[in-house]
Amino acid sequence: MVMSNSLFKNLFRKIRHFNLVLIPTDPYISTKSYKISSIRILVLVIIYSLVMFISGFYTITFLRLSSIFLPESYYESERSEEIKKLNEKIIFLANEVEKLQINNNKLRNIFNKQDSINQRSNEKDSLKKKIKGDIFFIIRDFLNKFFYKIQNEIIFLKPVEGILSNKFDPSKGHFGVDFSAKENTPIFASANGYISFAGFTPEYGNEIIIVHQSDFITKYKHCSILIKKAGDRVQQGELIALVGNTGMKSHGSHLHFEIWKNGKPVNPENYLLNF
């Protein structure tokens, strides 16, 4: 082992320098010789190797020769990963398109209902107002002449055609009465006033609140569709919403109707004229 090391050292000393001889083909040109050290040759070899490695790497990359030089298993795994990502994107887009279609169908149904409601209300509006208005004024004049003066009092009419299913019971937290009716049955303003609120609440669903004279307020809850909006002035018997089953406290299609006087709930049965 010691002998081999000494031989290697002696050999390295002998080849420490090289002579590069250039012999021209023309016999009239003299031969040239250059002395090159082994360290320079080593540096040139390293530089040449780096240049070839870098150029080869970029050549394979830009010319897409990876499928030729790389193992097939690596190429297949990379392709399967790309296919998996594309499948996930396609599934995500398909789900989004399905959601958009569902929302579009819901909006289309709502618009169709509103169009049919508006058409029916336009056809029956004049007749409805005439009948309800005539009955209201006849009864009012009769009471005014024979019983008591009601010029400055407010009269409430039944807001929907339905059956009384639940009565006023504040001890159980029921501050109004329930009228059972089919879904999308018209709901009318019980008296003249302006709408202070028209929107959705988690407990009572779509709700409308109307402020009347003499510190009265009426509330219409669990509606399916609201026809009027906040700030609108409404006349007695005017269409404001449709019966529904919205809100966490609703169990079946019905209208929950409340009357409040001076900030306190009162029994609607004592105020509705045509109850």
C-alpha positions in Angstrom: 0.0 0.0 0.0 2.9 2.4 0.8 4.6 1.4 -2.4 1.5 2.2 -4.5 1.1 5.6 -2.9 4.7 6.4 -3.7 4.3 5.2 -7.3 1.2 7.5 -7.7 3.1 10.5 -6.3 6.0 9.9 -8.6 3.7 9.5 -11.5 1.9 12.8 -10.6 5.2 14.6 -10.4 6.1 13.3 -13.8 2.9 14.4 -15.5 2.6 17.7 -13.7 3.4 19.5 -16.9 2.5 18.8 -20.5 3.8 20.1 -23.8 1.3 21.0 -26.5 3.0 20.6 -29.9 1.4 22.1 -33.0 2.7 20.6 -36.2 1.6 22.4 -39.4 0.9 20.7 -42.6 3.0 23.2 -44.4 6.6 22.1 -44.2 7.8 25.7 -44.4 6.0 26.7 -41.2 7.9 25.9 -38.1 6.5 23.7 -35.4 5.3 25.4 -32.2 5.3 24.0 -28.7 3.4 25.2 -25.6 4.0 24.1 -22.0 0.7 23.5 -20.1 0.5 22.6 -16.4 -1.8 19.8 -15.2 -3.8 22.2 -13.1 -4.7 24.3 -16.1 -5.9 21.1 -17.9 -8.0 20.2 -14.9 -9.6 23.6 -14.8 -10.3 23.4 -18.5 -11.9 20.0 -18.1 -14.1 21.3 -15.2 -15.2 24.3 -17.2 -15.9 22.2 -20.3 -18.0 19.8 -18.2 -20.0 22.6 -16.7 -20.7 24.1 -20.0 -21.8 20.8 -21.5 -24.0 20.0 -18.5 -25.8 23.4 -18.6 -26.3 23.5 -22.3 -27.5 19.8 -22.3 -30.0 20.6 -19.5 -31.5 23.6 -21.3 -31.6 21.8 -24.6 -33.5 18.8 -23.1 -35.9 21.2 -21.3 -36.7 23.6 -24.1 -36.9 20.9 -26.8 -39.2 18.7 -24.5 -36.8 15.7 -24.8 -37.5 14.7 -21.2 -39.6 11.7 -22.4 -36.6 10.4 -24.3 -33.9 10.9 -21.7 -35.8 10.5 -18.5 -37.1 7.1 -17.3 -40.6 6.3 -18.5 -41.9 5.8 -15.0 -41.0 9.4 -14.0 -42.6 10.7 -17.2 -45.8 8.8 -16.6 -46.1 9.8 -12.9 -45.7 13.5 -13.9 -48.4 13.1 -16.6 -50.8 11.4 -14.2 -50.3 14.2 -11.7 -51.2 16.8 -14.3 -54.3 14.7 -15.4 -55.4 14.5 -11.8 -55.2 18.3 -11.3 -57.1 18.8 -14.6 -59.8 16.4 -13.4 -60.2 18.2 -10.1 -60.5 21.6 -12.0 -63.2 20.1 -14.3 -65.2 18.7 -11.4 -65.0 22.1 -9.6 -66.2 23.9 -12.7 -69.0 21.4 -13.3 -70.2 21.9 -9.7 -70.1 25.7 -10.1 -72.1 25.5 -13.4 -74.7 23.3 -11.7 -75.0 25.8 -8.8 -75.5 28.6 -11.3 -78.1 26.7 -13.2 -80.1 26.0 -9.9 -79.9 29.7 -8.9 -81.0 30.7 -12.4 -84.0 28.4 -12.3 -85.0 29.8 -8.9 -84.8 33.4 -10.2 -86.7 32.4 -13.3 -89.5 30.9 -11.1 -89.6 34.0 -8.9 -89.9 36.3 -11.9 -92.6 34.1 -13.5 -94.6 34.2 -10.3 -94.2 37.9 -10.0 -95.3 38.4 -13.6 -98.4 36.2 -13.1 -99.2 38.0 -9.9 -98.9 41.4 -11.4 -101.0 40.4 -14.3 -103.7 39.0 -12.1 -103.6 41.9 -9.7 -103.9 44.3 -12.6 -107.0 42.5 -13.9 -108.7 42.3 -10.4 -107.3 45.5 -8.9 -110.1 47.8 -9.9 -112.9 45.2 -9.1 -111.3 44.3 -5.7 -110.8 48.0 -4.7 -114.4 48.8 -5.7 -115.9 45.9 -3.8 -113.8 46.3 -0.6 -114.0 50.1 -0.8 -117.8 50.1 -1.1 -118.3 47.7 1.7 -115.9 49.6 3.9 -117.5 52.9 3.4 -121.0 51.6 3.8 -120.2 50.0 7.1 -118.3 53.0 8.3 -121.1 55.4 7.4 -123.6 53.1 9.1 -121.6 53.0 12.4 -120.9 56.7 12.2 -124.6 57.5 12.0 -126.1 55.1 14.5 -123.5 54.0 17.0 -120.4 56.2 17.6 -118.1 58.7 15.9 -115.2 57.0 14.1 -113.9 59.7 11.8 -110.6 59.7 13.6 -110.4 56.0 14.3 -108.7 53.3 12.2 -110.5 50.2 11.0 -108.6 47.0 10.1 -109.7 44.5 7.6 -108.8 40.8 7.5 -105.5 40.7 5.5 -105.9 37.2 3.9 -108.6 34.7 2.9 -107.8 31.9 5.3 -108.9 29.9 8.3 -107.9 30.9 11.9 -105.5 28.2 13.1 -103.9 29.8 16.1 -105.2 32.5 18.4 -103.6 35.4 20.2 -101.7 34.2 23.3 -99.0 36.5 24.7 -98.4 34.2 27.6 -96.9 31.7 25.2 -95.1 34.3 23.1 -97.7 34.3 20.4 -98.4 38.0 19.8 -100.8 37.6 16.9 -103.1 35.2 15.1 -102.4 32.7 12.4 -104.4 32.3 9.2 -103.9 28.9 7.4 -103.9 29.4 3.6 -102.4 27.9 0.5 -99.0 29.0 -0.5 -98.9 32.2 -2.7 -102.4 33.2 -1.5 -102.6 37.1 -1.8 -102.0 39.1 1.4 -103.5 42.6 1.5 -102.8 45.7 3.7 -105.2 45.6 6.6 -105.3 49.5 6.7 -103.7 52.5 5.1 -100.1 53.3 6.0 -96.5 53.1 4.9 -94.1 50.2 5.0 -91.3 50.7 7.5 -89.7 47.2 7.0 -89.8 44.7 4.2 -87.2 41.9 4.2 -86.0 38.6 5.5 -85.5 37.6 9.2 -84.2 34.2 10.3 -87.1 33.5 12.7 -90.1 34.9 10.7 -88.8 34.6 7.1 -90.1 37.3 4.7 -91.8 39.9 6.8 -93.6 43.3 6.2 -94.3 45.9 8.9 -96.8 48.7 8.2 -97.1 51.9 10.3 -100.6 53.3 10.6 -102.1 56.4 12.2 -103.0 56.5 15.9 -99.8 54.7 16.8 -100.9 51.4 15.3 -98.5 48.9 13.6 -99.4 45.7 11.7 -96.9 42.8 11.0 -97.2 40.2 8.3 -94.8 37.2 8.7 -93.7 34.0 7.0 -94.5 35.4 3.4 -93.2 33.6 0.4 -92.7 36.7 -1.8 -92.8 40.4 -0.8 -94.6 42.6 -3.4 -94.0 45.9 -1.7 -90.7 47.4 -0.4 -89.8 49.6 2.6 -90.9 53.2 2.2 -93.9 52.4 0.0 -97.3 53.9 0.9 -100.1 51.4 0.7 -103.9 51.7 0.7 -106.2 49.4 2.6 -106.8 46.2 0.6 -103.7 46.7 -1.6 -101.7 43.6 -2.4 -98.4 43.6 -0.4 -97.2 39.9 -0.3 -98.0 36.2 -0.8 -98.6 33.6 1.9 -95.6 31.3 2.5 -93.8 29.0 4.9 -90.5 30.9 5.5 -88.5 31.3 8.7 -87.5 28.9 11.4 -90.7 29.5 13.4 -93.0 28.5 10.6 -94.6 25.1 10.3 -96.8 25.0 7.3 -98.1 27.5 4.9 -99.9 30.4 6.8 -99.8 34.1 7.6 -98.9 35.2 11.1 -100.6 38.6 11.6 -100.0 41.0 14.5 -101.5 44.4 15.6 -99.5 46.6 17.9 -100.9 49.7 19.7 -98.5 52.2 21.4 -95.7 49.6 21.3 -97.7 46.7 22.8 -99.3 43.8 21.0 -103.2 43.6 21.1 -105.6 40.9 20.1 -106.4 41.3 16.3 -109.8 39.6 16.9 -110.9 42.8 18.7 -109.9 45.1 15.8 -110.6 43.2 12.6 -113.9 44.4 11.2 -114.5 41.4 8.9 -113.0 38.7 11.1 
